Amino acid sequence: MTIGAKRGIDDDTGSIPAPRSAADAFRVSDEQVQKARLVVAKNSADSEDLRDLLDMLGLLSSAPDQPPPVAR
């Protein structure tokens, strides 16, 4: 018997991944940060709005050599 939805299945092994821990729930990959920035940029009214939204969401780093707060 197979389950109809493939969502949630690990592509590497074909098995269902282990449950996420509390620490994993707050991890955000670089790819997720980039996708979030693009969505915010596409929906911002202007550059000031973009900067404010990125800052509020923790997607804007205060220093170029550090990751944004959401990825720490």
N, C-alpha and C positions, 0 to 999 in steps of 0.2 A: 504494500500500500504506500502511495506517495502523497505528499502534501502538495496541493496545487501551486502555492506561491513559493517562488524561489527566494524571495526577499528574506534576508537574515541568515542565509547560508554562506559559509566561508568559501570563497571561490578557489582558494588554494587546495583545500582538502575535500571540499564537497560536503563537509559536515556542519552542523549547527555550532556556531562559536560559543565559547564559555560565557557565562553571565559577566557583565561589566561590574567592576568594583566602584565604590564611591570615588576613588581617585581617578579612575578612567572617565567618569562622567564629566569631569571638568577639563580633560585634555582636548586641545584643539590642534589639528594638524596645520602645517603651512598651507596645504591645499585648501582647507576649509576657510582659513583666514583670507586667502586670495579670493575665493568665491564670494565670501561675505562682503569684501571690499567692493567687488564688481557690482553686486546687487545694490549696495548702498549708493555707489556712484551713479548707476543708471536711474535711481529713483530720487536723487537729490535735486533740489531746485537750482542751486548755484554752488560756487566753490565754498562759500562760508557755511552753507547748510551741510555740505559734504564733510567739511572738517569737524563741525559740531557733532554730527551723527557718528563719524568714525571714532571720535574721542569718547562720546557717551557709551559706545558699544565696546570700548577697549580694543579697537582695531587700529589705533594710531599709536605708534611708539614714540616716546619722548626723546629717545636717542637712536640714531641710525644703526648703531652696533648692537642694540638690544631688541629682543622680540617684543611684539605688542603685549599689553597686560593679559589679554585673553589667551595667549599661547604660553604663558609662564607657568 
